[in-house]
Amino acid sequence: MQRLLLILGGLLIAAAATWPWLSKLPLGRLPGDIHIVRDGFSFYFPITTCVLVSVVVSVVIWIFRR
């Protein structure tokens, strides 16, 4: 458990350090993401981004478990 927390903390620190470059990636603005704007209302659901992130995380976990 301690090892997992240390790894997760290190990943969070690395993500925070590289945020200026990561924010320029088109994640969250992919075709298929739902964005509805009405008077006084805005709804955004990044379904394509969620699917893409899920696939990438699944592949990474699959590789590390082998």
PyMOL commands that place a pseudoatom at each C-alpha (Angstrom):
pseudoatom trace, name=CA, resn=MET, resi=1, chain=A, elem=C, hetatm=0, pos=[0.000, 0.000, 0.000]
pseudoatom trace, name=CA, resn=GLN, resi=2, chain=A, elem=C, hetatm=0, pos=[2.833, 2.404, 0.812]
pseudoatom trace, name=CA, resn=ARG, resi=3, chain=A, elem=C, hetatm=0, pos=[4.499, 1.667, -2.499]
pseudoatom trace, name=CA, resn=LEU, resi=4, chain=A, elem=C, hetatm=0, pos=[1.263, 2.365, -4.396]
pseudoatom trace, name=CA, resn=LEU, resi=5, chain=A, elem=C, hetatm=0, pos=[0.775, 5.690, -2.612]
pseudoatom trace, name=CA, resn=LEU, resi=6, chain=A, elem=C, hetatm=0, pos=[4.364, 6.720, -3.344]
pseudoatom trace, name=CA, resn=ILE, resi=7, chain=A, elem=C, hetatm=0, pos=[3.961, 5.863, -7.028]
pseudoatom trace, name=CA, resn=LEU, resi=8, chain=A, elem=C, hetatm=0, pos=[0.636, 7.726, -7.275]
pseudoatom trace, name=CA, resn=GLY, resi=9, chain=A, elem=C, hetatm=0, pos=[2.137, 10.747, -5.518]
pseudoatom trace, name=CA, resn=GLY, resi=10, chain=A, elem=C, hetatm=0, pos=[5.100, 10.729, -7.896]
pseudoatom trace, name=CA, resn=LEU, resi=11, chain=A, elem=C, hetatm=0, pos=[2.766, 10.534, -10.893]
pseudoatom trace, name=CA, resn=LEU, resi=12, chain=A, elem=C, hetatm=0, pos=[0.719, 13.458, -9.599]
pseudoatom trace, name=CA, resn=ILE, resi=13, chain=A, elem=C, hetatm=0, pos=[3.851, 15.541, -9.067]
pseudoatom trace, name=CA, resn=ALA, resi=14, chain=A, elem=C, hetatm=0, pos=[5.082, 14.660, -12.572]
pseudoatom trace, name=CA, resn=ALA, resi=15, chain=A, elem=C, hetatm=0, pos=[1.701, 15.577, -14.086]
pseudoatom trace, name=CA, resn=ALA, resi=16, chain=A, elem=C, hetatm=0, pos=[1.692, 18.896, -12.222]
pseudoatom trace, name=CA, resn=ALA, resi=17, chain=A, elem=C, hetatm=0, pos=[5.220, 19.681, -13.413]
pseudoatom trace, name=CA, resn=THR, resi=18, chain=A, elem=C, hetatm=0, pos=[4.347, 18.963, -17.043]
pseudoatom trace, name=CA, resn=TRP, resi=19, chain=A, elem=C, hetatm=0, pos=[0.911, 20.624, -16.966]
pseudoatom trace, name=CA, resn=PRO, resi=20, chain=A, elem=C, hetatm=0, pos=[1.873, 23.562, -19.253]
pseudoatom trace, name=CA, resn=TRP, resi=21, chain=A, elem=C, hetatm=0, pos=[2.665, 21.046, -22.015]
pseudoatom trace, name=CA, resn=LEU, resi=22, chain=A, elem=C, hetatm=0, pos=[-0.139, 18.605, -21.180]
pseudoatom trace, name=CA, resn=SER, resi=23, chain=A, elem=C, hetatm=0, pos=[-2.778, 21.343, -21.357]
pseudoatom trace, name=CA, resn=LYS, resi=24, chain=A, elem=C, hetatm=0, pos=[-1.904, 21.935, -25.026]
pseudoatom trace, name=CA, resn=LEU, resi=25, chain=A, elem=C, hetatm=0, pos=[-2.992, 18.388, -25.954]
pseudoatom trace, name=CA, resn=PRO, resi=26, chain=A, elem=C, hetatm=0, pos=[-6.406, 18.275, -27.644]
pseudoatom trace, name=CA, resn=LEU, resi=27, chain=A, elem=C, hetatm=0, pos=[-7.911, 16.055, -24.926]
pseudoatom trace, name=CA, resn=GLY, resi=28, chain=A, elem=C, hetatm=0, pos=[-11.343, 17.350, -24.013]
pseudoatom trace, name=CA, resn=ARG, resi=29, chain=A, elem=C, hetatm=0, pos=[-11.896, 18.853, -27.442]
pseudoatom trace, name=CA, resn=LEU, resi=30, chain=A, elem=C, hetatm=0, pos=[-12.098, 15.715, -29.551]
pseudoatom trace, name=CA, resn=PRO, resi=31, chain=A, elem=C, hetatm=0, pos=[-14.798, 14.998, -32.142]
pseudoatom trace, name=CA, resn=GLY, resi=32, chain=A, elem=C, hetatm=0, pos=[-17.601, 13.178, -30.379]
pseudoatom trace, name=CA, resn=ASP, resi=33, chain=A, elem=C, hetatm=0, pos=[-17.394, 15.209, -27.174]
pseudoatom trace, name=CA, resn=ILE, resi=34, chain=A, elem=C, hetatm=0, pos=[-20.833, 16.598, -26.360]
pseudoatom trace, name=CA, resn=HIS, resi=35, chain=A, elem=C, hetatm=0, pos=[-21.081, 20.360, -25.792]
pseudoatom trace, name=CA, resn=ILE, resi=36, chain=A, elem=C, hetatm=0, pos=[-24.495, 22.031, -25.550]
pseudoatom trace, name=CA, resn=VAL, resi=37, chain=A, elem=C, hetatm=0, pos=[-24.800, 25.790, -25.025]
pseudoatom trace, name=CA, resn=ARG, resi=38, chain=A, elem=C, hetatm=0, pos=[-28.171, 27.429, -24.374]
pseudoatom trace, name=CA, resn=ASP, resi=39, chain=A, elem=C, hetatm=0, pos=[-29.212, 30.717, -22.800]
pseudoatom trace, name=CA, resn=GLY, resi=40, chain=A, elem=C, hetatm=0, pos=[-27.879, 30.616, -19.246]
pseudoatom trace, name=CA, resn=PHE, resi=41, chain=A, elem=C, hetatm=0, pos=[-26.923, 26.942, -19.533]
pseudoatom trace, name=CA, resn=SER, resi=42, chain=A, elem=C, hetatm=0, pos=[-23.864, 25.076, -20.696]
pseudoatom trace, name=CA, resn=PHE, resi=43, chain=A, elem=C, hetatm=0, pos=[-23.406, 21.299, -20.668]
pseudoatom trace, name=CA, resn=TYR, resi=44, chain=A, elem=C, hetatm=0, pos=[-20.173, 19.557, -21.572]
pseudoatom trace, name=CA, resn=PHE, resi=45, chain=A, elem=C, hetatm=0, pos=[-19.582, 15.800, -21.558]
pseudoatom trace, name=CA, resn=PRO, resi=46, chain=A, elem=C, hetatm=0, pos=[-16.252, 14.607, -23.028]
pseudoatom trace, name=CA, resn=ILE, resi=47, chain=A, elem=C, hetatm=0, pos=[-17.394, 11.077, -23.931]
pseudoatom trace, name=CA, resn=THR, resi=48, chain=A, elem=C, hetatm=0, pos=[-14.765, 10.496, -26.636]
pseudoatom trace, name=CA, resn=THR, resi=49, chain=A, elem=C, hetatm=0, pos=[-12.014, 11.724, -24.341]
pseudoatom trace, name=CA, resn=CYS, resi=50, chain=A, elem=C, hetatm=0, pos=[-13.256, 9.403, -21.573]
pseudoatom trace, name=CA, resn=VAL, resi=51, chain=A, elem=C, hetatm=0, pos=[-13.229, 6.410, -23.931]
pseudoatom trace, name=CA, resn=LEU, resi=52, chain=A, elem=C, hetatm=0, pos=[-9.740, 7.269, -25.203]
pseudoatom trace, name=CA, resn=VAL, resi=53, chain=A, elem=C, hetatm=0, pos=[-8.320, 7.684, -21.692]
pseudoatom trace, name=CA, resn=SER, resi=54, chain=A, elem=C, hetatm=0, pos=[-9.972, 4.426, -20.609]
pseudoatom trace, name=CA, resn=VAL, resi=55, chain=A, elem=C, hetatm=0, pos=[-8.431, 2.512, -23.511]
pseudoatom trace, name=CA, resn=VAL, resi=56, chain=A, elem=C, hetatm=0, pos=[-4.968, 3.960, -22.860]
pseudoatom trace, name=CA, resn=VAL, resi=57, chain=A, elem=C, hetatm=0, pos=[-5.127, 3.185, -19.128]
pseudoatom trace, name=CA, resn=SER, resi=58, chain=A, elem=C, hetatm=0, pos=[-6.371, -0.349, -19.850]
pseudoatom trace, name=CA, resn=VAL, resi=59, chain=A, elem=C, hetatm=0, pos=[-3.512, -0.991, -22.275]
pseudoatom trace, name=CA, resn=VAL, resi=60, chain=A, elem=C, hetatm=0, pos=[-0.918, 0.352, -19.830]
pseudoatom trace, name=CA, resn=ILE, resi=61, chain=A, elem=C, hetatm=0, pos=[-2.278, -1.825, -17.014]
pseudoatom trace, name=CA, resn=TRP, resi=62, chain=A, elem=C, hetatm=0, pos=[-2.371, -4.845, -19.342]
pseudoatom trace, name=CA, resn=ILE, resi=63, chain=A, elem=C, hetatm=0, pos=[1.285, -4.262, -20.310]
pseudoatom trace, name=CA, resn=PHE, resi=64, chain=A, elem=C, hetatm=0, pos=[2.434, -3.921, -16.688]
pseudoatom trace, name=CA, resn=ARG, resi=65, chain=A, elem=C, hetatm=0, pos=[0.589, -7.084, -15.597]
pseudoatom trace, name=CA, resn=ARG, resi=66, chain=A, elem=C, hetatm=0, pos=[2.328, -9.258, -18.210]
for i in range(1, 66): cmd.bond("trace and resi %d" % i, "trace and resi %d" % (i + 1))
show_as sticks, trace
zoom trace
